[in-house]
Amino acid sequence: MALTREQIAIRVARELQDGYYVNLGIGIPTLVANYVPEGMEVMLQSENGLLGMGPFPTEDQIDADMINAGKQTVTAATGASIFSSAESFAMIRGGHVDLTVLGAFEVDVEGNIASYMIPGKLIKGMGGAMDLVAGADNIIVTMTHASKHGESKLLTKCSLPLTGAGCIKKVLTDLAYLEIEDGAFILKERAPGISVEEIIAKTEGKLIVPDHVPEMVF
Amino acid sequence: MSGFDKVVHSYEEAMAGLEDGMTVIAGGFGLCGIPENLIAQMKKMGTKDLTIVSNNCGVDGFGLGILLEDRQVKKMVSSYVGENALFMEQLLAGELEVELTPQGTLAEKMRAGGAGIPAFFTATGYGTPVAEGKEVREFNGRNYIMEESVTGDFAIVKGWKADRYGNVIYRHTAQNFNPMAATAGKITVVEVEEIVEPGELDPSQIHTPGIYVDRLILGTFEKRIEQRTVRK
Protein backbone atom coordinates (compact mmCIF):
# COMPACT_ATOMS: atom_id res chain seq x y z
CA MET A 1 0.00 0.00 0.00
CA ALA A 2 1.15 3.52 -0.76
CA LEU A 3 1.91 5.54 2.35
CA THR A 4 -0.86 7.69 3.77
CA ARG A 5 -0.23 11.36 4.54
CA GLU A 6 0.19 10.41 8.19
CA GLN A 7 2.67 7.63 7.40
CA ILE A 8 4.74 10.04 5.32
CA ALA A 9 4.81 12.40 8.30
CA ILE A 10 5.73 9.53 10.67
CA ARG A 11 8.60 8.47 8.40
CA VAL A 12 9.93 12.05 8.18
CA ALA A 13 9.70 12.38 11.96
CA ARG A 14 12.23 9.53 12.26
CA GLU A 15 14.82 11.93 10.82
CA LEU A 16 14.35 14.37 13.69
CA GLN A 17 17.03 14.73 16.33
CA ASP A 18 16.89 16.19 19.80
CA GLY A 19 17.64 19.90 19.66
CA TYR A 20 16.80 20.34 15.97
CA TYR A 21 15.45 23.61 14.60
CA VAL A 22 13.03 22.55 11.85
CA ASN A 23 11.09 24.36 9.15
CA LEU A 24 7.99 22.49 7.97
CA GLY A 25 6.32 23.49 4.72
CA ILE A 26 2.59 23.72 4.11
CA GLY A 27 0.59 20.48 3.67
CA ILE A 28 1.98 17.06 4.62
CA PRO A 29 5.20 18.51 6.14
CA THR A 30 3.08 20.35 8.73
CA LEU A 31 1.82 16.97 9.99
CA VAL A 32 5.36 16.00 11.05
CA ALA A 33 4.85 18.17 14.14
CA ASN A 34 2.31 15.61 15.39
CA TYR A 35 4.87 12.81 15.43
CA VAL A 36 7.84 14.25 17.30
CA PRO A 37 9.10 11.29 19.37
CA GLU A 38 8.40 11.37 23.08
CA GLY A 39 11.17 12.95 25.12
CA MET A 40 12.67 14.72 22.10
CA GLU A 41 12.71 18.49 21.83
CA VAL A 42 12.52 20.20 18.46
CA MET A 43 11.74 23.82 17.73
CA LEU A 44 9.64 24.69 14.71
CA GLN A 45 10.60 27.71 12.64
CA SER A 46 7.86 29.54 10.76
CA GLU A 47 9.34 31.85 8.15
CA ASN A 48 6.99 34.76 8.82
CA GLY A 49 9.07 35.34 11.95
CA LEU A 50 8.46 32.76 14.67
CA LEU A 51 10.94 30.28 16.14
CA GLY A 52 9.15 27.97 18.55
CA MET A 53 5.75 27.46 16.99
CA GLY A 54 3.22 25.98 19.37
CA PRO A 55 -0.09 24.22 18.73
CA PHE A 56 -3.16 25.87 17.26
CA PRO A 57 -4.89 28.14 19.79
CA THR A 58 -8.05 27.36 21.66
CA GLU A 59 -11.03 29.56 20.77
CA ASP A 60 -10.10 31.88 23.68
CA GLN A 61 -6.47 32.16 22.66
CA ILE A 62 -7.02 33.18 19.02
CA ASP A 63 -5.00 36.27 18.23
CA ALA A 64 -4.92 37.91 14.78
CA ASP A 65 -1.33 39.00 15.44
CA MET A 66 -0.17 35.43 15.95
CA ILE A 67 -0.02 33.38 12.76
CA ASN A 68 2.26 30.91 10.99
CA ALA A 69 3.62 30.96 7.44
CA GLY A 70 0.43 29.24 6.26
CA LYS A 71 -1.48 32.25 7.66
CA GLN A 72 -3.11 29.98 10.25
CA THR A 73 -3.61 31.19 13.78
CA VAL A 74 -1.04 29.57 16.08
CA THR A 75 0.46 29.93 19.54
CA ALA A 76 4.07 30.38 20.62
CA ALA A 77 5.73 27.48 22.40
CA THR A 78 7.59 27.99 25.67
CA GLY A 79 10.95 29.54 24.83
CA ALA A 80 9.82 30.93 21.48
CA SER A 81 11.18 34.06 19.87
CA ILE A 82 9.56 36.40 17.36
CA PHE A 83 11.40 38.56 14.85
CA SER A 84 11.25 40.26 11.47
CA SER A 85 11.14 38.59 8.07
CA ALA A 86 14.73 39.71 7.37
CA GLU A 87 15.92 38.03 10.57
CA SER A 88 13.88 34.94 9.76
CA PHE A 89 15.49 34.53 6.36
CA ALA A 90 18.92 35.26 7.77
CA MET A 91 18.40 32.09 9.81
CA ILE A 92 17.23 30.18 6.76
CA ARG A 93 19.69 31.52 4.21
CA GLY A 94 22.52 31.41 6.68
CA GLY A 95 22.11 27.66 7.13
CA HIS A 96 21.05 27.79 10.78
CA VAL A 97 17.96 25.60 10.36
CA ASP A 98 18.79 21.91 10.88
CA LEU A 99 16.04 20.35 8.78
CA THR A 100 13.65 21.64 6.15
CA VAL A 101 10.69 19.58 4.94
CA LEU A 102 8.71 20.71 1.94
CA GLY A 103 6.52 19.44 -0.88
CA ALA A 104 7.22 19.43 -4.62
CA PHE A 105 5.63 18.83 -8.03
CA GLU A 106 8.81 17.33 -9.49
CA VAL A 107 12.40 16.50 -8.55
CA ASP A 108 15.16 15.22 -10.80
CA VAL A 109 18.40 13.24 -10.69
CA GLU A 110 20.47 16.45 -10.48
CA GLY A 111 18.75 17.43 -7.23
CA ASN A 112 16.63 20.10 -8.91
CA ILE A 113 13.19 20.82 -7.48
CA ALA A 114 10.08 22.35 -9.05
CA SER A 115 7.40 23.26 -6.55
CA TYR A 116 5.93 26.70 -7.15
CA MET A 117 4.62 27.23 -10.62
CA ILE A 118 2.71 25.48 -13.38
CA PRO A 119 2.85 27.94 -16.29
CA GLY A 120 -0.62 28.93 -17.45
CA LYS A 121 -2.27 27.20 -14.51
CA LEU A 122 -0.75 28.04 -11.16
CA ILE A 123 1.09 31.31 -10.69
CA LYS A 124 0.72 31.98 -7.01
CA GLY A 125 4.39 32.49 -6.23
CA MET A 126 7.25 30.81 -4.44
CA GLY A 127 6.79 32.36 -1.00
CA GLY A 128 9.80 31.31 1.04
CA ALA A 129 10.47 28.02 -0.78
CA MET A 130 13.37 29.29 -2.91
CA ASP A 131 15.17 30.66 0.15
CA LEU A 132 14.51 27.45 2.08
CA VAL A 133 15.94 25.13 -0.56
CA ALA A 134 18.92 27.43 -1.21
CA GLY A 135 19.74 27.87 2.46
CA ALA A 136 19.28 24.44 3.97
CA ASP A 137 21.73 21.59 3.77
CA ASN A 138 19.37 18.99 5.13
CA ILE A 139 16.14 18.98 3.11
CA ILE A 140 13.51 16.26 2.82
CA VAL A 141 11.07 16.58 -0.04
CA THR A 142 7.70 14.89 0.48
CA MET A 143 5.61 14.21 -2.59
CA THR A 144 3.61 11.64 -4.50
CA HIS A 145 5.79 9.39 -6.64
CA ALA A 146 3.60 9.67 -9.75
CA SER A 147 0.55 11.59 -10.92
CA LYS A 148 -2.95 10.13 -10.80
CA HIS A 149 -2.37 9.01 -14.37
CA GLY A 150 0.80 7.19 -13.39
CA GLU A 151 3.26 9.74 -14.80
CA SER A 152 6.47 9.84 -12.82
CA LYS A 153 7.40 12.96 -10.85
CA LEU A 154 10.95 11.70 -10.25
CA LEU A 155 12.57 12.75 -13.47
CA THR A 156 15.75 12.93 -15.54
CA LYS A 157 15.09 16.65 -15.81
CA CYS A 158 12.33 18.75 -14.23
CA SER A 159 9.86 20.06 -16.81
CA LEU A 160 8.41 22.85 -14.65
CA PRO A 161 10.17 26.09 -13.61
CA LEU A 162 12.67 25.33 -10.86
CA THR A 163 12.43 26.39 -7.24
CA GLY A 164 16.07 25.46 -6.71
CA ALA A 165 18.95 23.90 -8.62
CA GLY A 166 21.05 21.02 -7.35
CA CYS A 167 19.87 21.31 -3.75
CA ILE A 168 17.81 18.17 -3.04
CA LYS A 169 19.37 14.99 -1.65
CA LYS A 170 16.45 13.23 0.10
CA VAL A 171 13.01 12.42 -1.28
CA LEU A 172 10.18 10.65 0.50
CA THR A 173 7.29 9.67 -1.73
CA ASP A 174 4.16 7.66 -1.03
CA LEU A 175 6.03 4.64 -2.46
CA ALA A 176 9.64 4.98 -1.37
CA TYR A 177 12.43 6.81 0.38
CA LEU A 178 15.22 7.73 -2.03
CA GLU A 179 18.45 9.69 -1.96
CA ILE A 180 19.96 11.60 -4.86
CA GLU A 181 23.64 11.10 -5.55
CA ASP A 182 25.86 11.45 -8.62
CA GLY A 183 23.01 11.95 -11.06
CA ALA A 184 20.73 9.15 -9.91
CA PHE A 185 18.02 8.27 -7.43
CA ILE A 186 19.10 5.57 -5.02
CA LEU A 187 16.25 3.47 -3.69
CA LYS A 188 16.75 3.22 0.08
CA GLU A 189 13.39 2.01 1.44
CA ARG A 190 10.03 1.02 0.03
CA ALA A 191 6.54 1.46 1.42
CA PRO A 192 5.02 -1.66 2.97
CA GLY A 193 3.70 -3.97 0.26
CA ILE A 194 5.10 -1.89 -2.62
CA SER A 195 7.31 -3.88 -4.97
CA VAL A 196 10.64 -2.73 -6.31
CA GLU A 197 9.19 -3.30 -9.80
CA GLU A 198 6.41 -0.80 -9.21
CA ILE A 199 8.91 1.80 -8.04
CA ILE A 200 11.12 1.16 -11.07
CA ALA A 201 8.08 1.52 -13.36
CA LYS A 202 7.10 4.83 -11.76
CA THR A 203 10.56 6.40 -11.67
CA GLU A 204 11.47 8.11 -14.95
CA GLY A 205 14.92 9.34 -13.84
CA LYS A 206 17.90 7.01 -13.47
CA LEU A 207 17.31 4.73 -10.48
CA ILE A 208 19.86 2.63 -8.67
CA VAL A 209 18.34 -0.35 -6.86
CA PRO A 210 20.53 -2.02 -4.24
CA ASP A 211 20.29 -5.78 -3.76
CA HIS A 212 18.25 -5.38 -0.64
CA VAL A 213 15.62 -2.64 -0.29
CA PRO A 214 14.06 -2.78 3.18
CA GLU A 215 10.36 -2.24 3.69
CA MET A 216 9.38 0.62 5.98
CA VAL A 217 7.81 -0.55 9.23
CA PHE A 218 4.98 1.34 10.90
CA MET B 1 5.65 69.96 20.64
CA SER B 2 9.19 69.26 19.66
CA GLY B 3 10.58 68.82 16.19
CA PHE B 4 10.66 65.09 16.76
CA ASP B 5 6.89 64.81 17.13
CA LYS B 6 5.75 62.65 14.21
CA VAL B 7 2.04 62.48 15.04
CA VAL B 8 -0.50 63.48 12.41
CA HIS B 9 -4.20 63.58 13.09
CA SER B 10 -5.89 62.54 9.86
CA TYR B 11 -5.37 59.84 7.26
CA GLU B 12 -5.48 62.58 4.58
CA GLU B 13 -2.45 64.15 6.24
CA ALA B 14 -0.79 60.75 6.71
CA MET B 15 -0.80 59.94 2.99
CA ALA B 16 -0.49 63.51 1.62
CA GLY B 17 1.86 63.67 -1.34
CA LEU B 18 1.08 60.24 -2.73
CA GLU B 19 0.92 60.61 -6.51
CA ASP B 20 0.19 58.49 -9.56
CA GLY B 21 3.06 56.26 -10.61
CA MET B 22 4.75 56.13 -7.20
CA THR B 23 6.27 53.08 -5.52
CA VAL B 24 4.84 52.10 -2.14
CA ILE B 25 6.46 49.55 0.16
CA ALA B 26 4.01 47.91 2.54
CA GLY B 27 4.55 45.85 5.68
CA GLY B 28 2.44 42.81 6.52
CA PHE B 29 2.30 39.06 5.94
CA GLY B 30 -1.01 37.83 4.61
CA LEU B 31 -3.49 39.98 6.52
CA CYS B 32 -1.32 40.02 9.64
CA GLY B 33 0.26 43.34 10.54
CA ILE B 34 -1.02 45.20 7.50
CA PRO B 35 -1.52 48.97 7.55
CA GLU B 36 -5.19 48.53 6.75
CA ASN B 37 -6.30 52.13 7.26
CA LEU B 38 -3.43 53.59 5.23
CA ILE B 39 -4.39 51.21 2.41
CA ALA B 40 -8.03 52.31 2.74
CA GLN B 41 -6.85 55.93 2.46
CA MET B 42 -4.97 55.07 -0.74
CA LYS B 43 -8.17 53.63 -2.15
CA LYS B 44 -10.04 56.78 -1.17
CA MET B 45 -7.43 58.95 -2.90
CA GLY B 46 -7.76 56.93 -6.10
CA THR B 47 -4.07 57.19 -6.91
CA LYS B 48 -3.24 55.16 -10.03
CA ASP B 49 -0.35 53.30 -11.67
CA LEU B 50 1.15 52.36 -8.33
CA THR B 51 3.96 49.89 -7.88
CA ILE B 52 3.40 48.06 -4.61
CA VAL B 53 6.17 46.12 -2.91
CA SER B 54 4.57 43.77 -0.38
CA ASN B 55 4.86 40.08 0.41
CA ASN B 56 1.20 39.52 -0.52
CA CYS B 57 -1.64 41.47 -2.08
CA GLY B 58 -4.31 41.04 0.57
CA VAL B 59 -7.50 39.17 -0.26
CA ASP B 60 -10.57 40.10 -2.28
CA GLY B 61 -12.15 43.02 -0.46
CA PHE B 62 -9.52 43.53 2.25
CA GLY B 63 -5.98 44.77 2.60
CA LEU B 64 -4.13 45.62 -0.59
CA GLY B 65 -6.79 43.64 -2.49
CA ILE B 66 -9.07 46.70 -2.36
CA LEU B 67 -6.64 48.69 -4.52
CA LEU B 68 -7.29 46.25 -7.36
CA GLU B 69 -11.00 47.07 -7.43
CA ASP B 70 -10.42 50.42 -9.18
CA ARG B 71 -7.26 49.21 -10.97
CA GLN B 72 -4.92 51.43 -8.98
CA VAL B 73 -2.03 48.97 -9.09
CA LYS B 74 0.23 48.74 -12.12
CA LYS B 75 2.74 46.33 -10.66
CA MET B 76 3.13 44.12 -7.60
CA VAL B 77 6.46 42.91 -6.24
CA SER B 78 5.51 39.96 -4.03
CA SER B 79 6.47 36.43 -3.04
CA TYR B 80 2.97 34.95 -2.92
CA VAL B 81 -0.25 36.21 -4.46
CA GLY B 82 -2.41 33.11 -4.31
CA GLU B 83 -5.17 34.35 -2.01
CA ASN B 84 -6.77 36.79 -4.36
CA ALA B 85 -9.14 35.94 -7.25
CA LEU B 86 -9.32 39.50 -8.61
CA PHE B 87 -5.52 39.60 -8.68
CA MET B 88 -5.39 36.42 -10.80
CA GLU B 89 -8.08 37.76 -13.11
CA GLN B 90 -6.20 41.03 -13.76
CA LEU B 91 -2.88 39.23 -14.06
CA LEU B 92 -4.17 36.74 -16.64
CA ALA B 93 -5.84 39.60 -18.55
CA GLY B 94 -2.49 41.38 -18.74
CA GLU B 95 -3.81 44.39 -16.78
CA LEU B 96 -1.45 43.86 -13.89
CA GLU B 97 2.24 43.09 -13.78
CA VAL B 98 3.77 40.92 -11.09
CA GLU B 99 7.40 40.44 -10.17
CA LEU B 100 7.49 37.24 -8.13
CA THR B 101 10.32 37.59 -5.65
CA PRO B 102 11.46 35.00 -3.10
CA GLN B 103 10.29 35.95 0.36
CA GLY B 104 13.73 36.19 1.93
CA THR B 105 15.07 38.12 -1.04
CA LEU B 106 12.14 40.52 -0.74
CA ALA B 107 12.84 41.12 2.94
CA GLU B 108 16.52 41.65 2.22
CA LYS B 109 15.78 44.00 -0.70
CA MET B 110 13.86 46.24 1.70
CA ARG B 111 16.47 45.94 4.44
CA ALA B 112 19.30 46.74 2.03
CA GLY B 113 17.32 49.58 0.45
CA GLY B 114 16.81 51.21 3.82
CA ALA B 115 20.45 50.62 4.79
CA GLY B 116 21.93 52.28 1.71
CA ILE B 117 23.13 49.04 0.12
CA PRO B 118 22.25 49.07 -3.60
CA ALA B 119 22.53 45.32 -4.23
CA PHE B 120 23.57 42.03 -2.68
CA PHE B 121 24.35 38.45 -3.71
CA THR B 122 22.22 35.49 -2.69
CA ALA B 123 22.09 31.80 -3.61
CA THR B 124 18.29 32.00 -3.48
CA GLY B 125 16.87 31.65 -6.98
CA TYR B 126 20.10 30.64 -8.71
CA GLY B 127 19.24 28.36 -11.65
CA THR B 128 15.54 29.33 -11.51
CA PRO B 129 13.41 31.83 -13.46
CA VAL B 130 14.19 34.41 -10.75
CA ALA B 131 17.82 34.50 -11.91
CA GLU B 132 17.01 35.47 -15.49
CA GLY B 133 18.93 38.57 -16.55
CA LYS B 134 20.77 38.84 -13.24
CA GLU B 135 24.51 38.83 -12.71
CA VAL B 136 25.92 35.55 -11.36
CA ARG B 137 29.10 35.38 -9.32
CA GLU B 138 30.87 32.53 -7.65
CA PHE B 139 31.99 32.82 -4.04
CA ASN B 140 33.77 29.90 -2.35
CA GLY B 141 32.67 27.50 -5.05
CA ARG B 142 28.98 28.35 -4.98
CA ASN B 143 26.94 30.45 -7.42
CA TYR B 144 25.04 33.52 -6.28
CA ILE B 145 22.82 35.99 -8.12
CA MET B 146 22.85 39.73 -7.68
CA GLU B 147 19.64 41.22 -6.37
CA GLU B 148 19.08 44.98 -6.32
CA SER B 149 17.64 46.59 -3.24
CA VAL B 150 14.38 48.49 -3.21
CA THR B 151 13.21 51.81 -1.84
CA GLY B 152 9.79 53.41 -2.01
CA ASP B 153 8.41 56.91 -2.44
CA PHE B 154 6.26 55.87 0.51
CA ALA B 155 6.49 53.08 3.05
CA ILE B 156 3.31 52.14 4.91
CA VAL B 157 3.73 50.31 8.19
CA LYS B 158 1.56 48.84 10.93
CA GLY B 159 2.96 48.99 14.46
CA TRP B 160 1.50 48.19 17.85
CA LYS B 161 2.74 50.94 20.16
CA ALA B 162 4.77 54.00 19.42
CA ASP B 163 5.82 57.13 21.23
CA ARG B 164 5.33 60.54 19.68
CA TYR B 165 8.90 60.49 18.40
CA GLY B 166 8.04 57.54 16.18
CA ASN B 167 9.83 54.83 18.13
CA VAL B 168 7.78 51.76 17.26
CA ILE B 169 7.16 48.34 18.82
CA TYR B 170 5.43 45.57 16.89
CA ARG B 171 3.25 42.88 18.41
CA HIS B 172 3.87 39.14 17.92
CA THR B 173 4.09 37.97 14.30
CA ALA B 174 2.51 41.22 13.12
CA GLN B 175 6.13 42.38 13.00
CA ASN B 176 7.05 40.45 9.78
CA PHE B 177 8.04 42.85 6.97
CA ASN B 178 7.16 46.03 8.87
CA PRO B 179 10.59 46.91 10.34
CA MET B 180 12.30 46.63 6.93
CA ALA B 181 9.52 48.50 5.15
CA ALA B 182 9.85 51.30 7.71
CA THR B 183 13.48 51.89 6.77
CA ALA B 184 12.93 51.90 3.00
CA GLY B 185 10.47 54.75 2.38
CA LYS B 186 11.35 58.31 1.36
CA ILE B 187 8.26 59.07 3.42
CA THR B 188 7.52 56.42 6.04
CA VAL B 189 4.05 56.45 7.53
CA VAL B 190 3.28 54.26 10.54
CA GLU B 191 -0.15 53.57 11.97
CA VAL B 192 -0.38 52.11 15.47
CA GLU B 193 -2.87 50.99 18.08
CA GLU B 194 -1.50 53.18 20.86
CA ILE B 195 0.61 56.34 21.04
CA VAL B 196 2.42 57.16 24.28
CA GLU B 197 4.66 59.98 25.44
CA PRO B 198 8.43 59.80 24.84
CA GLY B 199 10.07 57.99 27.74
CA GLU B 200 7.22 55.60 28.32
CA LEU B 201 8.67 52.86 26.11
CA ASP B 202 11.79 50.96 27.14
CA PRO B 203 14.49 52.18 24.71
CA SER B 204 16.04 48.73 24.49
CA GLN B 205 12.72 47.20 23.34
CA ILE B 206 12.19 49.50 20.35
CA HIS B 207 12.02 47.64 17.02
CA THR B 208 11.94 50.68 14.71
CA PRO B 209 13.78 53.77 15.95
CA GLY B 210 12.02 57.06 15.26
CA ILE B 211 14.69 58.25 12.81
CA TYR B 212 13.01 56.12 10.13
CA VAL B 213 9.52 57.45 10.76
CA ASP B 214 8.11 60.59 9.16
CA ARG B 215 4.43 60.41 10.09
CA LEU B 216 2.66 58.55 12.86
CA ILE B 217 -1.08 58.10 13.21
CA LEU B 218 -3.35 56.41 15.74
CA GLY B 219 -5.78 53.97 14.15
CA THR B 220 -8.41 51.40 14.96
CA PHE B 221 -8.05 48.03 13.28
CA GLU B 222 -10.32 45.26 12.11
CA LYS B 223 -7.43 42.72 12.06
CA ARG B 224 -9.16 40.21 9.85
CA ILE B 225 -7.96 36.60 10.21
CA GLU B 226 -7.20 34.68 7.02
CA GLN B 227 -7.08 31.10 8.35
CA ARG B 228 -8.85 30.73 11.68
CA THR B 229 -7.54 27.44 13.04
CA VAL B 230 -8.23 26.13 16.52
CA ARG B 231 -7.13 23.19 18.58
CA LYS B 232 -9.63 20.33 18.72
Interface residues (C-beta under 8 A of the other chain):
Chain A: S46 E47 N48 G49 L50 P55 F56 P57 T58 E59 I62 D63 A64 D65 M66 I67 N68 G70 K71 Q72 T73 V74 A76 I82 F83 S84 S85 A86 S88 F89 I92 R93 N112 M117 I123 K124 G125 M126 G127 G128 A129 M130 D131 A134 G135 P161 L162 T163 G164 A165 G166
Chain B: F29 G30 L31 C32 G33 N55 S78 S79 Y80 V81 G82 E83 M88 L91 V98 L100 P102 Q103 G104 T105 L106 A107 E108 M110 R111 T122 A123 T124 G125 Y126 G127 T128 P129 V130 W160 R171 H172 T173 A174 Q175 N176 F177 N178 P179 M180 H207 K223 R224 I225 E226 Q227 R228 T229 V230 R231
